[in-house]
Amino acid sequence: MKYGARNKITAEVNSIKKGDIMSLVKFDVIPPVKMASVLTRESVEHLDLKVGDKVQLVIKAINVLPVKE
């Protein structure tokens, strides 16, 4: 197992709002549900996230961790 969390949800990146340090990434989840994650800008760029990308949302405690495989 690569991640410490066990709950995964398939989602699509809906929007990305980049700030100087942090970024807000919003996701569409099926059935129609919206989720969001606050990431560092560096993480968004490292994952090369773009609107429309398919990702896995790994949920652990209060964190939503996008994983692009």
Backbone bond lengths (Angstrom), bond angles and torsions (degrees), N, CA, C in turn:
res aa  C-N    CA-C-N  psi(-1)  N-CA   C-N-CA  omega(-1)  CA-C   N-CA-C  phi
1 M - - - 1.453 - - 1.525 109.20 -
2 K 1.335 117.01 125.85 1.458 121.63 -178.50 1.521 112.93 -79.85
3 Y 1.330 116.98 -25.48 1.457 121.19 -173.02 1.517 109.38 -121.89
4 G 1.346 116.04 150.32 1.456 120.73 -179.87 1.515 113.27 -76.06
5 A 1.331 117.72 -17.13 1.460 121.23 -178.97 1.522 109.64 -90.49
6 R 1.326 116.77 152.07 1.460 121.25 -177.66 1.530 113.16 -108.97
7 N 1.323 118.64 -17.61 1.455 122.01 -177.06 1.516 110.21 -90.40
8 K 1.332 116.42 124.66 1.463 121.40 -179.81 1.520 109.53 -128.46
9 I 1.310 115.67 141.49 1.461 122.59 177.58 1.520 106.91 -132.26
10 T 1.335 116.86 132.29 1.455 120.23 174.93 1.523 108.88 -79.70
11 A 1.316 116.64 134.98 1.458 121.31 -175.68 1.512 110.21 -146.61
12 E 1.342 115.76 168.35 1.454 122.42 176.30 1.521 108.35 -122.45
13 V 1.325 117.11 134.54 1.465 121.14 177.83 1.525 108.02 -65.12
14 N 1.341 116.31 124.96 1.463 122.51 -177.94 1.514 111.82 -98.35
15 S 1.339 116.55 -41.45 1.465 120.64 179.76 1.516 109.91 -158.29
16 I 1.333 115.47 156.24 1.465 122.13 177.43 1.519 107.25 -134.07
17 K 1.335 116.53 124.09 1.461 121.87 175.78 1.523 107.05 -115.72
18 K 1.343 116.84 109.32 1.463 121.63 -175.86 1.517 110.41 -94.13
19 G 1.330 115.74 131.69 1.451 122.16 171.90 1.516 108.60 -106.89
20 D 1.318 117.04 -171.53 1.467 120.56 179.22 1.521 111.61 -65.54
21 I 1.336 116.63 -37.79 1.467 120.71 -176.58 1.523 111.51 -120.66
22 M 1.327 118.49 -44.65 1.458 122.74 -176.46 1.522 110.45 -108.64
23 S 1.339 115.99 156.08 1.462 122.63 176.18 1.514 108.56 -129.29
24 L 1.341 117.05 145.26 1.459 122.93 174.78 1.522 107.20 -107.36
25 V 1.338 116.13 118.33 1.457 121.73 -179.95 1.526 107.40 -112.62
26 K 1.344 116.74 125.46 1.465 121.48 178.85 1.519 109.01 -107.32
27 F 1.337 115.69 146.83 1.459 122.84 -174.16 1.519 110.97 -127.87
28 D 1.342 116.50 149.27 1.451 122.55 168.09 1.519 106.79 -101.38
29 V 1.331 116.34 131.71 1.459 122.55 -178.98 1.532 107.32 -117.95
30 I 1.335 117.26 143.92 1.456 121.05 178.19 1.516 108.00 -103.69
31 P 1.361 120.95 130.07 1.457 126.54 1.99 1.515 110.98 -63.64
32 P 1.339 117.24 164.70 1.464 120.01 -171.88 1.528 113.58 -50.72
33 V 1.302 114.74 99.30 1.460 123.92 177.48 1.518 106.08 -140.24
34 K 1.303 118.21 145.70 1.467 120.95 177.35 1.525 108.81 -109.93
35 M 1.315 116.00 141.02 1.460 122.47 174.64 1.520 107.00 -134.51
36 A 1.327 116.55 162.27 1.458 121.15 178.80 1.515 109.68 -142.39
37 S 1.317 115.24 157.88 1.455 122.19 177.92 1.520 108.17 -142.39
38 V 1.316 116.96 138.23 1.460 121.71 174.34 1.517 107.48 -100.58
39 L 1.337 115.47 120.31 1.463 122.11 -177.32 1.516 109.59 -124.62
40 T 1.316 116.24 159.64 1.465 118.04 170.64 1.520 107.75 -67.79
41 R 1.312 116.09 152.12 1.468 120.64 177.08 1.529 109.88 -58.84
42 E 1.323 115.58 -38.40 1.464 120.93 179.00 1.534 110.96 -59.01
43 S 1.342 117.35 -40.37 1.464 120.69 179.05 1.518 111.64 -65.63
44 V 1.339 117.11 -42.47 1.465 121.22 178.58 1.528 109.53 -60.04
45 E 1.322 116.20 -43.57 1.462 119.99 -179.23 1.530 111.10 -70.91
46 H 1.336 117.63 -37.94 1.469 121.32 178.82 1.530 110.61 -63.08
47 L 1.331 116.80 -41.27 1.461 121.36 178.71 1.533 111.73 -76.78
48 D 1.328 116.22 -11.12 1.462 121.94 -178.11 1.527 110.23 54.35
49 L 1.353 116.51 45.12 1.460 121.82 -178.67 1.517 110.84 -71.39
50 K 1.333 114.74 135.99 1.462 122.03 176.41 1.523 107.90 -136.38
51 V 1.329 116.91 150.77 1.457 121.17 176.60 1.525 108.10 -57.28
52 G 1.320 116.38 131.46 1.461 122.42 -178.99 1.517 113.84 98.90
53 D 1.347 118.37 -13.06 1.467 121.39 177.42 1.518 110.44 -63.35
54 K 1.329 116.33 142.51 1.460 122.22 172.62 1.526 107.31 -91.24
55 V 1.325 116.92 130.33 1.463 122.23 -179.06 1.523 109.52 -137.31
56 Q 1.308 116.52 164.51 1.458 123.43 169.24 1.517 106.80 -100.43
57 L 1.325 117.87 132.40 1.460 120.90 173.63 1.516 106.95 -97.57
58 V 1.312 116.54 117.21 1.455 122.37 178.43 1.516 106.70 -97.39
59 I 1.323 116.34 120.09 1.461 120.99 -173.15 1.523 109.32 -109.46
60 K 1.320 114.73 124.81 1.460 121.11 178.87 1.523 107.25 -141.14
61 A 1.314 116.79 121.64 1.464 122.23 -177.64 1.524 108.89 52.73
62 I 1.332 118.28 -122.89 1.454 120.66 -178.89 1.519 112.45 -96.45
63 N 1.318 117.99 4.76 1.463 121.36 -177.09 1.517 111.87 -96.00
64 V 1.319 116.60 142.01 1.463 123.02 170.54 1.526 105.65 -116.34
65 L 1.344 116.37 113.87 1.454 121.35 -175.04 1.530 109.80 -108.52
66 P 1.348 119.00 110.37 1.455 119.36 176.50 1.520 110.72 -72.91
67 V 1.330 116.11 135.79 1.458 122.25 179.24 1.518 107.25 -125.76
68 K 1.328 117.24 120.95 1.469 121.66 178.24 1.514 107.42 -109.04
69 E 1.329 116.53 112.65 1.474 120.84 -176.71 1.496 111.65 -108.25
